[in-house]
């Protein structure tokens, strides 16, 4: 929901940095992989109880995640780059709540499992919609120029990062916040399914 406003705010700076990196032959895929590795390091720090340090790495990871697209736009976009970006994004999104489960399984286990489940359902609805949209030749720039069709929703990247920040700053509130955000993610998936029902209807599948 907040991704559009966030993109307008940070994209000019990212584009300048992306152009600078592209001119020095930095690969967008390398930036994507770096973003994921930093995110996994953040999850490891969370599991070890170093939450403020983890928060700094989460922010750094997501800056790199935005930067890879800027590098690609300034150099060369590829289908594999888009595939790698979305795949490693989901690695990051699953790793952070898993870190909190490892940190305190008794307090966070069930809520963390529910949150990861909701990410799975929401991600499946997002990617399945993108596949059918691509098959039908649909396109959108609602979230900028992307390698796949991006549907908007109540729970997007900005909201997810905000929740991760809350987890790190107030870990005692992990369970109630995780349950609430899991419900929001499932609502987003349901609304996307209804959108797909309206958009795709009962028309026969295209060859």
N, C-alpha and C positions, 0 to 999 in steps of 0.2 A: 504493500500500500504506500509506503514511504519511499520506495526505490526511485520513482520518477523525480521527486523533489531532491533527493540526495544526489542523483546523477547530475542534475543541472548545477548543483552546488560544487561538486568536486571534479567533474569531468574536464573543465578547462585546465586545471592544474595537472591532472593526470595526463592529458594530451601533450602538454609541454614536456613533462618528464618522459613520456613514452617516445616522443620524437627524439629527445636527447639520447635515450638508450638505443633506439633503432639506428641512429646515425653512428653509433659505436658497435654495431652488429650484434647487439644483445638479442637473443631469440625470445619471442613471446612465450614459447613452450617452456623455456628455461625459467622464466618468471613465474609461470603457472606452477611448475614443479616446486620452485622455491616457496611459493605461497603455501602449498600443501605441507611441505616439510616444516615450515615455521608453525603451522597450525597443529601438526602432530606433536611438535615440541611443546606447544602450549598445553595440549592434552596431557602430556607426560608431567609437566609441572603441576597441573591441577591434581593429578593422581597422587603427587608427592606433597601436596599441601601448599605450594607456592603460588597463591592465587593472584596476587598483584603482578608478579612477574609474568604469569600466564596471560593476564589481561593485556599487558603490553605486547606480548607476542600475538595475541588474537588480533589486535588492532593492526600490527605490522603485516600479518598474514592477509588481512582483508584489503589493505592498501595495495599489496602486491597483486591480489586477485583483480583489483580494478586496473592495475597498471599493465597487466598482460594484454588486455584488450586494446589499450592505448598504443602499446608497442606494435601489436598486430595491425592496427589501423595505419600506423606510420610506416610500416614495412610491407608485410604480405599476410593476408588472412588465409588460413587453410581450414578445410573441413576437419582434419585431425586435431588442429589447435582448438577448435570449438568443442570437439568431442572430449579432448583431454581436460579442458577447463571445467565442463559441467560434471565430468566423472570425479575429478579431484575435489570439486566443491562439495560433493556429497560425502566424500571421505572425511573432509573437515567437519561437516555438520554432524556426522555421527560420532566423531572422535571426541568432541568437546563434552557432550553429556556423558559419554562413556567414562571420561576422566573423572567426572563427579561421582559416578557409580563406584569406581574403583576407590576413590577417596573415602567414601562412607557407604558401603553396600547396604547396611541395615537401614539407614535413613533415606538413601537416595535410589536404592535399587529398583523398586517398583515404578516410581515416577520417572526415573531415567529410561527404563524399558518402554514405558508408555510414550515418552517423548520421541525416542528413536523409532518406535512403531509408526507414530504419526508422521515423522519425516519420510519414512518409507512409503506410506500411502500417498502423502502429498506429492512426493517426488515422482511416484509412478503415474499419478494423474497428470502431472506436468509434462512428463516425457512422452506419455501415450498421446496426449493432445498434440504435442509438437510433431509426432510421427504422422498422424492423420492430416494435420494442417499442411505439412510438407507434401504429402501425397496429393492433396487437393490444390496445391499451388498457392496457398494463402501466405500472406506476409504481414508483418506489423513492425512499427518502429516505436511502439509505446515505451519500451525500455531501451531505446537506442538501437543501433544496427547490431544484430546478433547473428550467430551462426545457425541457430535454430529458432523456431517460433516460440516467443515468450508470452505466455498468458499472465495477466496480472491477478492479484489476489490479496486477501487480508493479511496473510503471512508470507512475506517475501524476505529477501536477504537482509534488508535493513532492520526489520522487526526481529529476525533471528539473532543478529549481532547484538541488538539492544538487550535481548533476553540473556545472551551469554555474558554481557557486561554485568547485568543484575546478578547473575549466578556468582560471578567472581567477587563482586563488592559485598554481597549479602548471602553467603553460602548457606546460612541457616534457613533461608527462604527458598532453597532449591526446589523442594518437593511441591509446594503450592504453586510456584511460578511455572514449574515444568508441567504440572497437570493443566493449568490454565492455557499455556501455550500449545500443549498437545491438542486441546479442544479446538483452539483457533486454527491449527494446522488441518485438523480433520474437517472443520467447517469449510476451509479453503478448498480442500480436495472435493468435498461434496458440491460446492458451488461451481467448481470447474467441470465436474461431471454433468451438472445441469446445463452449463454453458455449452458443453460438447453435444448434449442431447438437442439443444436448440439449433446449434450451428450445423451439425452433421445430419440430424434428423434420421429418417428411415430410408434415405436414398440408398440404392444398391452400392456396394463397395466399388470404388474406381479401380480399373486394372492397373 
